[in-house]
Amino acid sequence: MLELTAISKSFADVQVLDSLNLSVAPGSRTAIVGPSGSGKTTLLRILAGFETPDTGRIVMQGRTLFDENRFVPAHQRGIGFVPQEGALFPHLNVADNIAWGLDGTRHEKRQRVEALMEMVSLDRQLATHWPHEISGGQQQRVALARALAQRPSLMLLDEPFSALDTGLRAMTRKATADLLAEAGVASILVTHDQNEALSFATQVAVMRSGRFTQVGTPYEVYTRPVDEETALFLGDALILPAQLTAGYALCALGKVPTDNPLATGQGRVMLRPEQLSVTACASHESPISILDVDFTGHLSTLTLGLTGQPQPVTLKTVSQPGWNPGTAVRIDIAGTARVFDYS
């Protein structure tokens, strides 16, 4: 559906994008996630036609949008764009915002607006309301309806949920993902929120310093990150030095099975918090004890001391009653550890 090949972009002497390649399947949802300054918004603007890359090629549905000989302007690309905070026109009501740019008679426009409002689950009574009279979540739905009005082949979403409260953000994100899937419109979401990227997308592209460090399914990039930095960016992780041999890692937590039976020598391994089960026990049953507890409700961050290990281990896990400094604990591990950097 969409193919990016060797896309590069520099501003003055600063290279923002470095030879990016990406494929987006029809009807799929791709999330480009990365820290501020990684180049993700610049890439989105290039896809929309708001910026011109220095080199590379962009092809959508067999049509070349950019190469060394061709640049298709934004209004001719058939791409929808939902910016941060919706960017609704304050002088137009909801219906007129959605209808902006539509061709046809007044009756045809009204029918299209009504259909779009139903599609994005907006009450028809809101049609005559002004943007400042509706909630943030409703404003985002209006912006989405306005973008869908042009029947785009691809929808670009520039951190559209970032200004919403946590609960509303999750609800609006889920509704948007479901709506785009039902409409069969491929989408690309740019975000710095790892949870948002993992929950929204069918494909996640992790971006760092103008490059994609990893592209894959949400489950793949979370459970099998390519390096420690990607692992830590995508969520909490416990990373430990280890001696690797015959499919196992000998580390501070004991003997742990790994995802790479061929890895040998010194290395580092990663475990996600959900793989670790921490249980209080008698002191003679375990060499591990709690040094500190940071309770935050459902989750607690434990600092653990291990006999014979100079460095404490910090991990986040589901809170349990009776956890106090000095409590001896047993750690059970599910699954395998991800291996990094072995030799």
N, C-alpha and C positions, 0 to 999 in steps of 0.2 A: 504493500500500500504506500509506504513512505520509505525511501532509502536515502541516507546521508552518507556521503563518501568523502573522506579526507577534508572535512570542513575546518578551516583555520581562520582566525581573526585576531588582529592586533590593533591596539590604540596607541599611537606614537610608537614608543619602543617596548611597550608592554604586550606580550602575547597572552591573550585572554582565552582563546580556543586553539588547541593543538592537534590538528589532524584527526578529527572525530569521525567515527563510523557508527551508524545506528540503523537498525531495521525496525519498522513498526508495522505490525500485521493489521489487516482490516478488522475493525470493530474492537481492537484491543485497547487496553489502558496502560500507558507507560508513565512511570514517575521518574523524573530526573531529580535526584536528591543530592545535596552537597552543602557545605558550609558557605557562609557569605564570602563573595569574592571568587568562588570557584568557576564562574563563567556560565552558570545555568540560565540566568535571565538573558544574557547576551545571546545564547543559543536559541532561546524561545523567540526573541525579537527577530533573529535571522530567519527562523521558520515562518514567522508571520509576514515577513517582507518589510519590516521596519528598519532593519540593518542589512548591509551587504557583506558577505564573507570575503576574505581576501582570496582564498582558493577553495576548491572542492566542487562538489556536485550535489544537488538536491533534486530528487525525482519523486513525484507523487502520482500514483495511479498511471504510471507510464509516461507522464508528462514532465518534462524538465522545467523546474522552476528556477534553477540557477546552475550555471557552469561558466566557463571562461568566455562564452559567446552569448549568454542569455541571462536576463534577469526579469522575472515576472513580478510586477508590482503587487502590493498587498491586496488591493481591491479586486484583482483578477485571479487570485489563488484559490478561492473557494475554501478558505480556512476561517473558522470562528475563533474569537479571542475573548476570554473573560479575564480582565485585569484584577489586581488587588482591590478589594472593597467595592467591586462591581462597577464603579465609575458611571453611575447613572446620571442622566441629564436632569439637573434639579428643577429646570423650568418646564419639564414634561411630566405628565402623570404616568402611571404604570403602563397603561395601554399604549400610550404614545411612545414611551421608551421602547417597548417591545416591537412596535410597528416601525420604528425608525429605520429608514432605508428600504422598506418593503415596496415593491411595485404592485400595481393593480388598482382596482376601484376601491372606494371606501368600504363597500360591502365585503369585498374579498379580503381586505386588510382586517376588518373586524372579525371575520370568520377565522382567519389565520391566527389572530391574537387570542381569540377564545380557545382555539385548539391548543395553542402553546401554553396558555395559563393552566389548562387542564393537564397537559403533559407534565408540567413542573409542579403540580399540586398547589397552585395558587387559587384562592377563592376569587370568583369573578367579581365579587363586591369590591375587591381591591383595585379594580381597573381604573377607577377615577381618583384613587389616592395618589398623593405626591410622595416622592422617595423618602422624605423626612418623616412621613407618617407611618411607615412600615418598619418592621424589625430588620436587623442585620441579615438574618437568615432569609427573609423574604426578599430583601434587596439582591442577595446573591442569586436567588431563583429568577428574579426579573432579568438580571444580567445574563444568566444562562439561556433564558427564553429568547432574549434579544439576539444572542449569538446563534441559537438554533433556527431562528426565523429565516436565515439565509440558506438553510439546508446545506451546511458545510460538510465536506468530506472528512475534515479533521478539526478537532476542537483543541485549542491551546488554553491552559489554565495557569495563570501566573499567581501562585500562592493565594487563591481566592478565598480561603477559609481562615486566613491568619488573624483577621480582626475579630473573629467570633469567639464567644465564650466557649470553654472546653466542651461542655455537653452539646451545645448547639453546633459546634464545629464538627463533632463526630457524626451527629445526625444529618447535617447538611452534606457532609462528604459522602456518606452512605447513599443518601438520596440521589446525589449527583452521579455517582458511579452506576447506580441501578438505572437511572434515566438514560445515560449515554449508552449503556449496554442494550437497553430496550430499543433505542433509536438506531442502533447499529453504527454509531459514529465513533471512529477511533479518536483517542484523546491522548494528550501529553500534559501532565501536571508537573510544574516546577515547584519544589518545596525544600525547606531546610529541616522539616519535621520528619524524622525517621519513621515514627509510628504512622503518620499520615501516608507516607510513601508505601509502606508495607501493606496497609489495609486497603488502599485505593487501587493499587496497580495489579495488572497481570504480568507486567515486566518492570523491573527496577534497574535504572542506570545510575550507579554511584559515581559522582563527579568530584574530582579533586585537582586543583591547579590546572584547569582547562582540559583535562583528560578524563575519559571514563576508566576508572580503575576496575570496575566489574559491571557486567550486564547479565541479568538472569531473572528467574522467577523470584518473587519475594522470599519464598522458603529457601531457595538455593543461596541467595546472597546473605541471608541471615544465618543459616546453619553452616555454610561453607564459604565464608569470606576469604578473599585472596590474600589478605595480609592483616596485621594487627590493627593498623589504623582504620581500615574499613570495618573490622569487627567491632571496635570500640565506638565508631561513629554510628553504627546501626543499632546499638543497644548495649545494655550492661553485659560485661564479659569478665570472666576470671581468667587471666593469662599467667601461666606459671612456667618457669624453666623446668626441663625434664630430661631424663636419660631415656632415649628411645631404643627399643629392641623388640623384634618379633611381634609387632602389632600392639605393643603396650608402651605406656609412658610411666616411668618411675618419677614421681613428683612429690610435692609436699603433702598431697592428699592420699598418697599411697600408689598402688599399681592400678592404672586406668587404661582401658582399651582405647585405641586411637582409630582414626579414619584412614590411616595410611600404614598398612602392614609392612611396606617396604622401607619405611623411614627408620634409620639407625643413627646412633651417635647423640650428640647434644642437640637439643632443640627447645622449642617453646610450644606449649599447647594451650588451647582455649576451651573453656566450658561456659555455657550459658547458665544463668541463675536457675532457670527452670529444670536443669539437669541435676541440681543438687538438692538433696533432702537432708535437712539438719534436725537432729533429734537429741534432746537432752538425755544424758546417761550418767552412770556412776563414774567417778573419776578414774577408777582402775580399768575401765572398759575402753578408754580412748585417750590418746596423747594430745587431743585437741581441746582447747578451752576458750571461752568467750573472754575477750579483753575489754570490749566496749560494745554497747548497743545503741543504735540511733533509730528510735521508734518513730515511724511516720504514718501509723495506722495499719492499713492492710500489709504494707511491706516494712521490713526493718533492715538496716545495714549493720552487719555484724563484723567486728574486727576480731579475728581468731588468732590465737597463738598456738604454735605447734612445737611440741618437744623436739629439740635438736635443730629447729629452723630459726635462724636469726631474724628473718623478716616476717612480720605478721601478714595474714591474708585477709582481704576485705571482700565481702560478698553481700549481695542483696537477696533477700528471700522472704517468703511469707511469714508474717509475725506469729509467734507462739507465746503462750503464757509461761511465766517462769524463767524467761531468759534474763540473766543478770551477769555482770562481770564475775568471772570465776567459775561459771557453770561449765561442766564438761559436756561435750557434744560429740555425737557420731555423725559422719557425713556419708550418705549413700549416693552413688552416682549412677544416673541412667544414661544409656547411649554411649557414644564415643566422643573422645576429645578431638578437636580439630588441630592438626599439626601445622606449625609454622617454622620456617627457618631452621632446618636441621642440617647437620654435617657430620 
